[in-house]
Amino acid sequence: MTVERLDQAPLGRTFTVRHVEADPQVPERARQLEEIGFFPGERVMVMTRGFPGGDPLVVRIGQSTFALRGAEAACIRVA
């Protein structure tokens, strides 16, 4: 399985942020994600997903843990 977006990432596996894409419907989202630490080169992991439906995602980046909506996580490209 090829993972390109953080919202597609399996639980417990570490990825590297490649870049944050702007959401055409919410243009400030990319800036907000960068402000909380989602920069290229940062290591990121999805720790758990909400039930039901998998939203929000609990995400660990650096020493911080955040809850992101699926739409937010979809803006984060990972490798």
PQR file with spaces between the fields and no chain letter, atoms N, CA, C, O and H, PARSE charges and radii, in Angstrom:
ATOM       1  N    MET     1       0.843   -1.179    0.000 -0.4000 1.5000
ATOM       2  CA   MET     1       0.000    0.000    0.000 -0.0000 2.0000
ATOM       3  C    MET     1       0.891    1.245    0.000  0.5500 1.7000
ATOM       4  O    MET     1       1.744    1.402    0.873 -0.5500 1.4000
ATOM       5  N    THR     2       0.693    2.114   -0.967 -0.4000 1.5000
ATOM       6  CA   THR     2       1.436    3.364   -1.046 -0.0000 2.0000
ATOM       7  C    THR     2       0.660    4.449   -0.325  0.5500 1.7000
ATOM       8  O    THR     2      -0.505    4.705   -0.630 -0.5500 1.4000
ATOM       9  H    THR     2       0.000    1.986   -1.677  0.4000 1.0000
ATOM      10  N    VAL     3       1.307    5.070    0.617 -0.4000 1.5000
ATOM      11  CA   VAL     3       0.681    6.140    1.388 -0.0000 2.0000
ATOM      12  C    VAL     3       1.262    7.460    0.904  0.5500 1.7000
ATOM      13  O    VAL     3       2.480    7.639    0.891 -0.5500 1.4000
ATOM      14  H    VAL     3       2.253    4.861    0.865  0.4000 1.0000
ATOM      15  N    GLU     4       0.405    8.371    0.512 -0.4000 1.5000
ATOM      16  CA   GLU     4       0.858    9.688    0.085 -0.0000 2.0000
ATOM      17  C    GLU     4       0.339   10.789    0.998  0.5500 1.7000
ATOM      18  O    GLU     4       0.968   11.840    1.125 -0.5500 1.4000
ATOM      19  H    GLU     4      -0.584    8.226    0.523  0.4000 1.0000
ATOM      20  N    ARG     5      -0.813   10.553    1.639 -0.4000 1.5000
ATOM      21  CA   ARG     5      -1.412   11.560    2.517 -0.0000 2.0000
ATOM      22  C    ARG     5      -1.477   11.003    3.932  0.5500 1.7000
ATOM      23  O    ARG     5      -1.610    9.796    4.131 -0.5500 1.4000
ATOM      24  H    ARG     5      -1.323    9.699    1.536  0.4000 1.0000
ATOM      25  N    LEU     6      -1.381   11.897    4.908 -0.4000 1.5000
ATOM      26  CA   LEU     6      -1.401   11.463    6.299 -0.0000 2.0000
ATOM      27  C    LEU     6      -2.724   10.786    6.671  0.5500 1.7000
ATOM      28  O    LEU     6      -2.735    9.876    7.500 -0.5500 1.4000
ATOM      29  H    LEU     6      -1.272   12.878    4.746  0.4000 1.0000
ATOM      30  N    ASP     7      -3.831   11.215    6.074 -0.4000 1.5000
ATOM      31  CA   ASP     7      -5.113   10.585    6.410 -0.0000 2.0000
ATOM      32  C    ASP     7      -5.187    9.135    5.954  0.5500 1.7000
ATOM      33  O    ASP     7      -6.073    8.403    6.396 -0.5500 1.4000
ATOM      34  H    ASP     7      -3.822   11.955    5.401  0.4000 1.0000
ATOM      35  N    GLN     8      -4.280    8.699    5.082 -0.4000 1.5000
ATOM      36  CA   GLN     8      -4.239    7.318    4.600 -0.0000 2.0000
ATOM      37  C    GLN     8      -3.260    6.450    5.384  0.5500 1.7000
ATOM      38  O    GLN     8      -3.199    5.239    5.177 -0.5500 1.4000
ATOM      39  H    GLN     8      -3.561    9.294    4.723  0.4000 1.0000
ATOM      40  N    ALA     9      -2.498    7.063    6.280 -0.4000 1.5000
ATOM      41  CA   ALA     9      -1.416    6.360    6.977 -0.0000 2.0000
ATOM      42  C    ALA     9      -1.953    5.321    7.952  0.5500 1.7000
ATOM      43  O    ALA     9      -2.921    5.578    8.669 -0.5500 1.4000
ATOM      44  H    ALA     9      -2.548    8.047    6.449  0.4000 1.0000
ATOM      45  N    PRO    10      -1.326    4.150    7.979 -0.5600 1.5000
ATOM      46  CA   PRO    10      -1.710    3.145    8.975  0.2800 2.0000
ATOM      47  C    PRO    10      -1.244    3.567   10.363  0.5500 1.7000
ATOM      48  O    PRO    10      -0.313    4.359   10.508 -0.5500 1.4000
ATOM      49  N    LEU    11      -1.904    3.030   11.371 -0.4000 1.5000
ATOM      50  CA   LEU    11      -1.563    3.349   12.761 -0.0000 2.0000
ATOM      51  C    LEU    11      -0.168    2.853   13.122  0.5500 1.7000
ATOM      52  O    LEU    11       0.254    1.777   12.699 -0.5500 1.4000
ATOM      53  H    LEU    11      -2.661    2.387   11.253  0.4000 1.0000
ATOM      54  N    GLY    12       0.542    3.663   13.915 -0.4000 1.5000
ATOM      55  CA   GLY    12       1.790    3.230   14.512 -0.0000 2.0000
ATOM      56  C    GLY    12       3.001    3.219   13.601  0.5500 1.7000
ATOM      57  O    GLY    12       4.080    2.824   14.043 -0.5500 1.4000
ATOM      58  H    GLY    12       0.199    4.537   14.258  0.4000 1.0000
ATOM      59  N    ARG    13       2.874    3.632   12.362 -0.4000 1.5000
ATOM      60  CA   ARG    13       4.005    3.642   11.426 -0.0000 2.0000
ATOM      61  C    ARG    13       4.493    5.072   11.244  0.5500 1.7000
ATOM      62  O    ARG    13       3.689    5.988   11.070 -0.5500 1.4000
ATOM      63  H    ARG    13       1.997    3.953   12.004  0.4000 1.0000
ATOM      64  N    THR    14       5.798    5.266   11.285 -0.4000 1.5000
ATOM      65  CA   THR    14       6.369    6.605   11.183 -0.0000 2.0000
ATOM      66  C    THR    14       6.579    6.983    9.726  0.5500 1.7000
ATOM      67  O    THR    14       7.062    6.187    8.921 -0.5500 1.4000
ATOM      68  H    THR    14       6.451    4.522   11.427  0.4000 1.0000
ATOM      69  N    PHE    15       6.206    8.217    9.406 -0.4000 1.5000
ATOM      70  CA   PHE    15       6.382    8.773    8.071 -0.0000 2.0000
ATOM      71  C    PHE    15       7.117   10.097    8.198  0.5500 1.7000
ATOM      72  O    PHE    15       7.289   10.619    9.299 -0.5500 1.4000
ATOM      73  H    PHE    15       5.814    8.864   10.060  0.4000 1.0000
ATOM      74  N    THR    16       7.546   10.634    7.065 -0.4000 1.5000
ATOM      75  CA   THR    16       8.197   11.935    7.012 -0.0000 2.0000
ATOM      76  C    THR    16       7.305   12.882    6.227  0.5500 1.7000
ATOM      77  O    THR    16       6.818   12.540    5.149 -0.5500 1.4000
ATOM      78  H    THR    16       7.406   10.210    6.171  0.4000 1.0000
ATOM      79  N    VAL    17       7.092   14.071    6.770 -0.4000 1.5000
ATOM      80  CA   VAL    17       6.297   15.080    6.072 -0.0000 2.0000
ATOM      81  C    VAL    17       7.081   15.530    4.842  0.5500 1.7000
ATOM      82  O    VAL    17       8.234   15.947    4.953 -0.5500 1.4000
ATOM      83  H    VAL    17       7.487   14.349    7.646  0.4000 1.0000
ATOM      84  N    ARG    18       6.456   15.445    3.676 -0.4000 1.5000
ATOM      85  CA   ARG    18       7.069   15.965    2.438 -0.0000 2.0000
ATOM      86  C    ARG    18       6.705   17.426    2.256  0.5500 1.7000
ATOM      87  O    ARG    18       7.576   18.267    2.035 -0.5500 1.4000
ATOM      88  H    ARG    18       5.519   15.107    3.586  0.4000 1.0000
ATOM      89  N    HIS    19       5.402   17.730    2.349 -0.4000 1.5000
ATOM      90  CA   HIS    19       4.935   19.122    2.273 -0.0000 2.0000
ATOM      91  C    HIS    19       3.472   19.181    2.689  0.5500 1.7000
ATOM      92  O    HIS    19       2.803   18.154    2.799 -0.5500 1.4000
ATOM      93  H    HIS    19       4.694   17.047    2.528  0.4000 1.0000
ATOM      94  N    VAL    20       2.990   20.389    2.916 -0.4000 1.5000
ATOM      95  CA   VAL    20       1.589   20.619    3.259 -0.0000 2.0000
ATOM      96  C    VAL    20       0.941   21.329    2.074  0.5500 1.7000
ATOM      97  O    VAL    20       1.403   22.385    1.642 -0.5500 1.4000
ATOM      98  H    VAL    20       3.534   21.223    2.827  0.4000 1.0000
ATOM      99  N    GLU    21      -0.125   20.743    1.557 -0.4000 1.5000
ATOM     100  CA   GLU    21      -0.844   21.329    0.426 -0.0000 2.0000
ATOM     101  C    GLU    21      -1.948   22.245    0.916  0.5500 1.7000
ATOM     102  O    GLU    21      -2.574   21.995    1.946 -0.5500 1.4000
ATOM     103  H    GLU    21      -0.500   19.885    1.908  0.4000 1.0000
ATOM     104  N    ALA    22      -2.173   23.289    0.177 -0.4000 1.5000
ATOM     105  CA   ALA    22      -3.283   24.191    0.485 -0.0000 2.0000
ATOM     106  C    ALA    22      -4.596   23.519    0.105  0.5500 1.7000
ATOM     107  O    ALA    22      -4.678   22.843   -0.921 -0.5500 1.4000
ATOM     108  H    ALA    22      -1.665   23.492   -0.660  0.4000 1.0000
ATOM     109  N    ASP    23      -5.610   23.703    0.921 -0.4000 1.5000
ATOM     110  CA   ASP    23      -6.963   23.224    0.643 -0.0000 2.0000
ATOM     111  C    ASP    23      -7.698   24.373   -0.030  0.5500 1.7000
ATOM     112  O    ASP    23      -7.845   25.432    0.580 -0.5500 1.4000
ATOM     113  H    ASP    23      -5.544   24.252    1.754  0.4000 1.0000
ATOM     114  N    PRO    24      -8.175   24.204   -1.287 -0.5600 1.5000
ATOM     115  CA   PRO    24      -8.831   25.312   -1.978  0.2800 2.0000
ATOM     116  C    PRO    24     -10.062   25.845   -1.233  0.5500 1.7000
ATOM     117  O    PRO    24     -10.408   27.018   -1.378 -0.5500 1.4000
ATOM     118  N    GLN    25     -10.720   25.004   -0.445 -0.4000 1.5000
ATOM     119  CA   GLN    25     -11.899   25.434    0.285 -0.0000 2.0000
ATOM     120  C    GLN    25     -11.544   26.151    1.595  0.5500 1.7000
ATOM     121  O    GLN    25     -12.329   26.951    2.102 -0.5500 1.4000
ATOM     122  H    GLN    25     -10.440   24.051   -0.327  0.4000 1.0000
ATOM     123  N    VAL    26     -10.364   25.858    2.131 -0.4000 1.5000
ATOM     124  CA   VAL    26      -9.910   26.479    3.384 -0.0000 2.0000
ATOM     125  C    VAL    26      -8.442   26.877    3.194  0.5500 1.7000
ATOM     126  O    VAL    26      -7.552   26.184    3.687 -0.5500 1.4000
ATOM     127  H    VAL    26      -9.727   25.207    1.719  0.4000 1.0000
ATOM     128  N    PRO    27      -8.180   27.972    2.492 -0.5600 1.5000
ATOM     129  CA   PRO    27      -6.799   28.318    2.141  0.2800 2.0000
ATOM     130  C    PRO    27      -5.872   28.537    3.325  0.5500 1.7000
ATOM     131  O    PRO    27      -4.665   28.339    3.190 -0.5500 1.4000
ATOM     132  N    GLU    28      -6.384   28.935    4.471 -0.4000 1.5000
ATOM     133  CA   GLU    28      -5.504   29.167    5.625 -0.0000 2.0000
ATOM     134  C    GLU    28      -5.081   27.877    6.324  0.5500 1.7000
ATOM     135  O    GLU    28      -4.238   27.916    7.221 -0.5500 1.4000
ATOM     136  H    GLU    28      -7.365   29.096    4.581  0.4000 1.0000
ATOM     137  N    ARG    29      -5.641   26.752    5.938 -0.4000 1.5000
ATOM     138  CA   ARG    29      -5.339   25.476    6.611 -0.0000 2.0000
ATOM     139  C    ARG    29      -3.856   25.124    6.527  0.5500 1.7000
ATOM     140  O    ARG    29      -3.279   24.694    7.525 -0.5500 1.4000
ATOM     141  H    ARG    29      -6.326   26.721    5.210  0.4000 1.0000
ATOM     142  N    ALA    30      -3.234   25.290    5.384 -0.4000 1.5000
ATOM     143  CA   ALA    30      -1.815   24.941    5.242 -0.0000 2.0000
ATOM     144  C    ALA    30      -0.969   25.753    6.220  0.5500 1.7000
ATOM     145  O    ALA    30      -0.083   25.200    6.872 -0.5500 1.4000
ATOM     146  H    ALA    30      -3.703   25.640    4.573  0.4000 1.0000
ATOM     147  N    ARG    31      -1.225   27.038    6.329 -0.4000 1.5000
ATOM     148  CA   ARG    31      -0.487   27.890    7.254 -0.0000 2.0000
ATOM     149  C    ARG    31      -0.698   27.432    8.695  0.5500 1.7000
ATOM     150  O    ARG    31       0.248   27.390    9.481 -0.5500 1.4000
ATOM     151  H    ARG    31      -1.944   27.487    5.799  0.4000 1.0000
ATOM     152  N    GLN    32      -1.942   27.087    9.039 -0.4000 1.5000
ATOM     153  CA   GLN    32      -2.245   26.641   10.404 -0.0000 2.0000
ATOM     154  C    GLN    32      -1.493   25.353   10.738  0.5500 1.7000
ATOM     155  O    GLN    32      -0.965   25.211   11.841 -0.5500 1.4000
ATOM     156  H    GLN    32      -2.711   27.121    8.401  0.4000 1.0000
ATOM     157  N    LEU    33      -1.442   24.420    9.797 -0.4000 1.5000
ATOM     158  CA   LEU    33      -0.728   23.165   10.027 -0.0000 2.0000
ATOM     159  C    LEU    33       0.775   23.403   10.173  0.5500 1.7000
ATOM     160  O    LEU    33       1.430   22.780   11.008 -0.5500 1.4000
ATOM     161  H    LEU    33      -1.870   24.535    8.901  0.4000 1.0000
ATOM     162  N    GLU    34       1.306   24.295    9.364 -0.4000 1.5000
ATOM     163  CA   GLU    34       2.727   24.625    9.487 -0.0000 2.0000
ATOM     164  C    GLU    34       3.021   25.303   10.827  0.5500 1.7000
ATOM     165  O    GLU    34       4.072   25.062   11.421 -0.5500 1.4000
ATOM     166  H    GLU    34       0.773   24.801    8.686  0.4000 1.0000
ATOM     167  N    GLU    35       2.120   26.132   11.299 -0.4000 1.5000
ATOM     168  CA   GLU    35       2.317   26.818   12.582 -0.0000 2.0000
ATOM     169  C    GLU    35       2.402   25.858   13.766  0.5500 1.7000
ATOM     170  O    GLU    35       3.060   26.156   14.763 -0.5500 1.4000
ATOM     171  H    GLU    35       1.266   26.327   10.817  0.4000 1.0000
ATOM     172  N    ILE    36       1.742   24.713   13.659 -0.4000 1.5000
ATOM     173  CA   ILE    36       1.794   23.749   14.772 -0.0000 2.0000
ATOM     174  C    ILE    36       2.877   22.685   14.568  0.5500 1.7000
ATOM     175  O    ILE    36       2.994   21.762   15.374 -0.5500 1.4000
ATOM     176  H    ILE    36       1.208   24.470   12.849  0.4000 1.0000
ATOM     177  N    GLY    37       3.680   22.808   13.483 -0.4000 1.5000
ATOM     178  CA   GLY    37       4.847   21.936   13.366 -0.0000 2.0000
ATOM     179  C    GLY    37       4.907   20.998   12.187  0.5500 1.7000
ATOM     180  O    GLY    37       5.843   20.203   12.104 -0.5500 1.4000
ATOM     181  H    GLY    37       3.585   23.557   12.828  0.4000 1.0000
ATOM     182  N    PHE    38       3.969   21.044   11.276 -0.4000 1.5000
ATOM     183  CA   PHE    38       3.986   20.145   10.125 -0.0000 2.0000
ATOM     184  C    PHE    38       4.848   20.754    9.017  0.5500 1.7000
ATOM     185  O    PHE    38       4.349   21.408    8.101 -0.5500 1.4000
ATOM     186  H    PHE    38       3.208   21.690   11.343  0.4000 1.0000
ATOM     187  N    PHE    39       6.172   20.515    9.134 -0.4000 1.5000
ATOM     188  CA   PHE    39       7.165   21.027    8.196 -0.0000 2.0000
ATOM     189  C    PHE    39       7.790   19.869    7.440  0.5500 1.7000
ATOM     190  O    PHE    39       7.841   18.753    7.958 -0.5500 1.4000
ATOM     191  H    PHE    39       6.577   19.983    9.878  0.4000 1.0000
ATOM     192  N    PRO    40       8.266   20.111    6.225 -0.5600 1.5000
ATOM     193  CA   PRO    40       9.001   19.064    5.497  0.2800 2.0000
ATOM     194  C    PRO    40      10.168   18.546    6.334  0.5500 1.7000
ATOM     195  O    PRO    40      10.917   19.314    6.939 -0.5500 1.4000
ATOM     196  N    GLY    41      10.294   17.228    6.349 -0.4000 1.5000
ATOM     197  CA   GLY    41      11.368   16.574    7.093 -0.0000 2.0000
ATOM     198  C    GLY    41      10.984   16.114    8.485  0.5500 1.7000
ATOM     199  O    GLY    41      11.686   15.291    9.071 -0.5500 1.4000
ATOM     200  H    GLY    41       9.686   16.605    5.857  0.4000 1.0000
ATOM     201  N    GLU    42       9.885   16.623    9.032 -0.4000 1.5000
ATOM     202  CA   GLU    42       9.450   16.208   10.372 -0.0000 2.0000
ATOM     203  C    GLU    42       8.883   14.783   10.325  0.5500 1.7000
ATOM     204  O    GLU    42       8.233   14.389    9.357 -0.5500 1.4000
ATOM     205  H    GLU    42       9.314   17.292    8.555  0.4000 1.0000
ATOM     206  N    ARG    43       9.144   14.034   11.380 -0.4000 1.5000
ATOM     207  CA   ARG    43       8.617   12.666   11.504 -0.0000 2.0000
ATOM     208  C    ARG    43       7.222   12.744   12.112  0.5500 1.7000
ATOM     209  O    ARG    43       6.979   13.511   13.044 -0.5500 1.4000
ATOM     210  H    ARG    43       9.673   14.355   12.166  0.4000 1.0000
ATOM     211  N    VAL    44       6.309   11.942   11.572 -0.4000 1.5000
ATOM     212  CA   VAL    44       4.910   11.990   12.004 -0.0000 2.0000
ATOM     213  C    VAL    44       4.341   10.573   12.051  0.5500 1.7000
ATOM     214  O    VAL    44       4.712    9.709   11.257 -0.5500 1.4000
ATOM     215  H    VAL    44       6.506   11.319   10.815  0.4000 1.0000
ATOM     216  N    MET    45       3.424   10.357   13.008 -0.4000 1.5000
ATOM     217  CA   MET    45       2.799    9.048   13.156 -0.0000 2.0000
ATOM     218  C    MET    45       1.343    9.223   13.568  0.5500 1.7000
ATOM     219  O    MET    45       1.030   10.041   14.433 -0.5500 1.4000
ATOM     220  H    MET    45       3.122   11.060   13.653  0.4000 1.0000
ATOM     221  N    VAL    46       0.450    8.444   12.941 -0.4000 1.5000
ATOM     222  CA   VAL    46      -0.951    8.401   13.364 -0.0000 2.0000
ATOM     223  C    VAL    46      -1.031    7.386   14.494  0.5500 1.7000
ATOM     224  O    VAL    46      -0.733    6.206   14.303 -0.5500 1.4000
ATOM     225  H    VAL    46       0.705    7.779   12.239  0.4000 1.0000
ATOM     226  N    MET    47      -1.437    7.852   15.678 -0.4000 1.5000
ATOM     227  CA   MET    47      -1.474    6.991   16.852 -0.0000 2.0000
ATOM     228  C    MET    47      -2.797    6.240   16.984  0.5500 1.7000
ATOM     229  O    MET    47      -2.817    5.068   17.359 -0.5500 1.4000
ATOM     230  H    MET    47      -1.679    8.810   15.834  0.4000 1.0000
ATOM     231  N    THR    48      -3.899    6.920   16.676 -0.4000 1.5000
ATOM     232  CA   THR    48      -5.210    6.276   16.747 -0.0000 2.0000
ATOM     233  C    THR    48      -6.198    7.084   15.920  0.5500 1.7000
ATOM     234  O    THR    48      -5.916    8.214   15.522 -0.5500 1.4000
ATOM     235  H    THR    48      -3.882    7.872   16.372  0.4000 1.0000
ATOM     236  N    ARG    49      -7.343    6.499   15.671 -0.4000 1.5000
ATOM     237  CA   ARG    49      -8.416    7.156   14.926 -0.0000 2.0000
ATOM     238  C    ARG    49      -9.691    7.112   15.759  0.5500 1.7000
ATOM     239  O    ARG    49      -9.923    6.172   16.520 -0.5500 1.4000
ATOM     240  H    ARG    49      -7.572    5.581   15.995  0.4000 1.0000
ATOM     241  N    GLY    50     -10.505    8.142   15.601 -0.4000 1.5000
ATOM     242  CA   GLY    50     -11.774    8.191   16.313 -0.0000 2.0000
ATOM     243  C    GLY    50     -12.731    7.111   15.820  0.5500 1.7000
ATOM     244  O    GLY    50     -12.588    6.589   14.715 -0.5500 1.4000
ATOM     245  H    GLY    50     -10.316    8.905   14.984  0.4000 1.0000
ATOM     246  N    PHE    51     -13.692    6.795   16.649 -0.4000 1.5000
ATOM     247  CA   PHE    51     -14.704    5.792   16.299 -0.0000 2.0000
ATOM     248  C    PHE    51     -16.072    6.419   16.481  0.5500 1.7000
ATOM     249  O    PHE    51     -16.285    7.074   17.501 -0.5500 1.4000
ATOM     250  H    PHE    51     -13.808    7.219   17.547  0.4000 1.0000
ATOM     251  N    PRO    52     -16.982    6.269   15.591 -0.5600 1.5000
ATOM     252  CA   PRO    52     -16.888    5.560   14.307  0.2800 2.0000
ATOM     253  C    PRO    52     -16.372    6.478   13.213  0.5500 1.7000
ATOM     254  O    PRO    52     -16.346    7.697   13.380 -0.5500 1.4000
ATOM     255  N    GLY    53     -15.971    5.909   12.119 -0.4000 1.5000
ATOM     256  CA   GLY    53     -15.606    6.670   10.937 -0.0000 2.0000
ATOM     257  C    GLY    53     -14.160    7.101   10.839  0.5500 1.7000
ATOM     258  O    GLY    53     -13.747    7.586    9.786 -0.5500 1.4000
ATOM     259  H    GLY    53     -15.992    4.918   11.983  0.4000 1.0000
ATOM     260  N    GLY    54     -13.370    6.947   11.892 -0.4000 1.5000
ATOM     261  CA   GLY    54     -11.951    7.271   11.827 -0.0000 2.0000
ATOM     262  C    GLY    54     -11.587    8.737   11.957  0.5500 1.7000
ATOM     263  O    GLY    54     -10.457    9.122   11.658 -0.5500 1.4000
ATOM     264  H    GLY    54     -13.705    6.553   12.747  0.4000 1.0000
ATOM     265  N    ASP    55     -12.529    9.563   12.401 -0.4000 1.5000
ATOM     266  CA   ASP    55     -12.269   11.000   12.508 -0.0000 2.0000
ATOM     267  C    ASP    55     -12.567   11.443   13.928  0.5500 1.7000
ATOM     268  O    ASP    55     -13.654   11.123   14.409 -0.5500 1.4000
ATOM     269  H    ASP    55     -13.447    9.250   12.645  0.4000 1.0000
ATOM     270  N    PRO    56     -11.718   12.136   14.630 -0.5600 1.5000
ATOM     271  CA   PRO    56     -10.430   12.678   14.211  0.2800 2.0000
ATOM     272  C    PRO    56      -9.309   11.652   14.313  0.5500 1.7000
ATOM     273  O    PRO    56      -9.503   10.554   14.835 -0.5500 1.4000
ATOM     274  N    LEU    57      -8.144   12.019   13.814 -0.4000 1.5000
ATOM     275  CA   LEU    57      -6.939   11.220   13.937 -0.0000 2.0000
ATOM     276  C    LEU    57      -6.090   11.834   15.044  0.5500 1.7000
ATOM     277  O    LEU    57      -5.958   13.055   15.121 -0.5500 1.4000
ATOM     278  H    LEU    57      -7.986   12.911   13.390  0.4000 1.0000
ATOM     279  N    VAL    58      -5.523   11.002   15.889 -0.4000 1.5000
ATOM     280  CA   VAL    58      -4.572   11.479   16.894 -0.0000 2.0000
ATOM     281  C    VAL    58      -3.194   11.269   16.289  0.5500 1.7000
ATOM     282  O    VAL    58      -2.804   10.147   15.966 -0.5500 1.4000
ATOM     283  H    VAL    58      -5.631   10.010   15.825  0.4000 1.0000
ATOM     284  N    VAL    59      -2.461   12.374   16.141 -0.4000 1.5000
ATOM     285  CA   VAL    59      -1.208   12.385   15.392 -0.0000 2.0000
ATOM     286  C    VAL    59      -0.075   12.886   16.285  0.5500 1.7000
ATOM     287  O    VAL    59      -0.228   13.855   17.028 -0.5500 1.4000
ATOM     288  H    VAL    59      -2.778   13.285   16.403  0.4000 1.0000
ATOM     289  N    ARG    60       1.047   12.210   16.194 -0.4000 1.5000
ATOM     290  CA   ARG    60       2.243   12.618   16.945 -0.0000 2.0000
ATOM     291  C    ARG    60       3.253   13.183   15.962  0.5500 1.7000
ATOM     292  O    ARG    60       3.622   12.517   14.995 -0.5500 1.4000
ATOM     293  H    ARG    60       1.171   11.423   15.591  0.4000 1.0000
ATOM     294  N    ILE    61       3.703   14.410   16.204 -0.4000 1.5000
ATOM     295  CA   ILE    61       4.766   15.017   15.399 -0.0000 2.0000
ATOM     296  C    ILE    61       5.764   15.633   16.361  0.5500 1.7000
ATOM     297  O    ILE    61       5.406   16.467   17.193 -0.5500 1.4000
ATOM     298  H    ILE    61       3.403   14.951   16.990  0.4000 1.0000
ATOM     299  N    GLY    62       7.010   15.220   16.246 -0.4000 1.5000
ATOM     300  CA   GLY    62       8.024   15.648   17.210 -0.0000 2.0000
ATOM     301  C    GLY    62       7.615   15.191   18.603  0.5500 1.7000
ATOM     302  O    GLY    62       7.327   14.012   18.809 -0.5500 1.4000
ATOM     303  H    GLY    62       7.301   14.542   15.570  0.4000 1.0000
ATOM     304  N    GLN    63       7.587   16.103   19.550 -0.4000 1.5000
ATOM     305  CA   GLN    63       7.186   15.786   20.917 -0.0000 2.0000
ATOM     306  C    GLN    63       5.746   16.189   21.207  0.5500 1.7000
ATOM     307  O    GLN    63       5.317   16.163   22.361 -0.5500 1.4000
ATOM     308  H    GLN    63       7.821   17.061   19.382  0.4000 1.0000
ATOM     309  N    SER    64       4.995   16.562   20.170 -0.4000 1.5000
ATOM     310  CA   SER    64       3.625   17.049   20.341 -0.0000 2.0000
ATOM     311  C    SER    64       2.613   16.058   19.793  0.5500 1.7000
ATOM     312  O    SER    64       2.894   15.305   18.860 -0.5500 1.4000
ATOM     313  H    SER    64       5.343   16.583   19.233  0.4000 1.0000
ATOM     314  N    THR    65       1.434   16.073   20.392 -0.4000 1.5000
ATOM     315  CA   THR    65       0.339   15.224   19.946 -0.0000 2.0000
ATOM     316  C    THR    65      -0.858   16.113   19.640  0.5500 1.7000
ATOM     317  O    THR    65      -1.206   16.995   20.426 -0.5500 1.4000
ATOM     318  H    THR    65       1.206   16.684   21.150  0.4000 1.0000
ATOM     319  N    PHE    66      -1.489   15.874   18.485 -0.4000 1.5000
ATOM     320  CA   PHE    66      -2.624   16.678   18.040 -0.0000 2.0000
ATOM     321  C    PHE    66      -3.747   15.780   17.569  0.5500 1.7000
ATOM     322  O    PHE    66      -3.515   14.654   17.129 -0.5500 1.4000
ATOM     323  H    PHE    66      -1.206   15.158   17.846  0.4000 1.0000
ATOM     324  N    ALA    67      -4.967   16.285   17.665 -0.4000 1.5000
ATOM     325  CA   ALA    67      -6.120   15.652   17.022 -0.0000 2.0000
ATOM     326  C    ALA    67      -6.397   16.447   15.757  0.5500 1.7000
ATOM     327  O    ALA    67      -6.645   17.651   15.815 -0.5500 1.4000
ATOM     328  H    ALA    67      -5.156   17.200   18.023  0.4000 1.0000
ATOM     329  N    LEU    68      -6.355   15.770   14.613 -0.4000 1.5000
ATOM     330  CA   LEU    68      -6.619   16.415   13.335 -0.0000 2.0000
ATOM     331  C    LEU    68      -7.853   15.815   12.691  0.5500 1.7000
ATOM     332  O    LEU    68      -8.072   14.606   12.763 -0.5500 1.4000
ATOM     333  H    LEU    68      -6.154   14.792   14.566  0.4000 1.0000
ATOM     334  N    ARG    69      -8.648   16.646   12.070 -0.4000 1.5000
ATOM     335  CA   ARG    69      -9.744   16.142   11.261 -0.0000 2.0000
ATOM     336  C    ARG    69      -9.155   15.476   10.020  0.5500 1.7000
ATOM     337  O    ARG    69      -8.043   15.800    9.601 -0.5500 1.4000
ATOM     338  H    ARG    69      -8.470   17.628   12.011  0.4000 1.0000
ATOM     339  N    GLY    70      -9.894   14.563    9.446 -0.4000 1.5000
ATOM     340  CA   GLY    70      -9.433   13.879    8.226 -0.0000 2.0000
ATOM     341  C    GLY    70      -9.111   14.855    7.110  0.5500 1.7000
ATOM     342  O    GLY    70      -8.142   14.657    6.376 -0.5500 1.4000
ATOM     343  H    GLY    70     -10.797   14.300    9.786  0.4000 1.0000
ATOM     344  N    ALA    71      -9.909   15.910    6.970 -0.4000 1.5000
ATOM     345  CA   ALA    71      -9.660   16.907    5.921 -0.0000 2.0000
ATOM     346  C    ALA    71      -8.346   17.636    6.155  0.5500 1.7000
ATOM     347  O    ALA    71      -7.668   18.002    5.194 -0.5500 1.4000
ATOM     348  H    ALA    71     -10.695   16.072    7.566  0.4000 1.0000
ATOM     349  N    GLU    72      -7.972   17.852    7.406 -0.4000 1.5000
ATOM     350  CA   GLU    72      -6.690   18.484    7.710 -0.0000 2.0000
ATOM     351  C    GLU    72      -5.541   17.540    7.390  0.5500 1.7000
ATOM     352  O    GLU    72      -4.554   17.930    6.768 -0.5500 1.4000
ATOM     353  H    GLU    72      -8.523   17.555    8.186  0.4000 1.0000
ATOM     354  N    ALA    73      -5.684   16.291    7.825 -0.4000 1.5000
ATOM     355  CA   ALA    73      -4.642   15.293    7.591 -0.0000 2.0000
ATOM     356  C    ALA    73      -4.443   15.023    6.092  0.5500 1.7000
ATOM     357  O    ALA    73      -3.344   14.673    5.664 -0.5500 1.4000
ATOM     358  H    ALA    73      -6.486   15.974    8.331  0.4000 1.0000
ATOM     359  N    ALA    74      -5.498   15.185    5.306 -0.4000 1.5000
ATOM     360  CA   ALA    74      -5.398   14.961    3.858 -0.0000 2.0000
ATOM     361  C    ALA    74      -4.525   16.010    3.179  0.5500 1.7000
ATOM     362  O    ALA    74      -4.063   15.781    2.061 -0.5500 1.4000
ATOM     363  H    ALA    74      -6.392   15.469    5.654  0.4000 1.0000
ATOM     364  N    CYS    75      -4.289   17.139    3.812 -0.4000 1.5000
ATOM     365  CA   CYS    75      -3.424   18.181    3.244 -0.0000 2.0000
ATOM     366  C    CYS    75      -1.951   17.897    3.470  0.5500 1.7000
ATOM     367  O    CYS    75      -1.097   18.542    2.862 -0.5500 1.4000
ATOM     368  H    CYS    75      -4.664   17.325    4.720  0.4000 1.0000
ATOM     369  N    ILE    76      -1.640   16.945    4.332 -0.4000 1.5000
ATOM     370  CA   ILE    76      -0.250   16.662    4.698 -0.0000 2.0000
ATOM     371  C    ILE    76       0.240   15.489    3.861  0.5500 1.7000
ATOM     372  O    ILE    76      -0.248   14.369    4.008 -0.5500 1.4000
ATOM     373  H    ILE    76      -2.334   16.421    4.827  0.4000 1.0000
ATOM     374  N    ARG    77       1.203   15.748    2.984 -0.4000 1.5000
ATOM     375  CA   ARG    77       1.796   14.726    2.133 -0.0000 2.0000
ATOM     376  C    ARG    77       2.972   14.120    2.863  0.5500 1.7000
ATOM     377  O    ARG    77       3.800   14.837    3.426 -0.5500 1.4000
ATOM     378  H    ARG    77       1.599   16.658    2.865  0.4000 1.0000
ATOM     379  N    VAL    78       3.048   12.794    2.856 -0.4000 1.5000
ATOM     380  CA   VAL    78       4.082   12.079    3.597 -0.0000 2.0000
ATOM     381  C    VAL    78       4.801   11.087    2.697  0.5500 1.7000
ATOM     382  O    VAL    78       4.303   10.714    1.635 -0.5500 1.4000
ATOM     383  H    VAL    78       2.376   12.211    2.399  0.4000 1.0000
ATOM     384  N    ALA    79       5.968   10.670    3.136 -0.4000 1.5000
ATOM     385  CA   ALA    79       6.744    9.642    2.445 -0.0000 2.0000
ATOM     386  C    ALA    79       7.203    8.622    3.476  0.5500 1.7000
ATOM     387  O    ALA    79       7.878    7.653    3.128 -0.5500 1.4000
ATOM     388  H    ALA    79       6.373   10.973    3.999  0.4000 1.0000
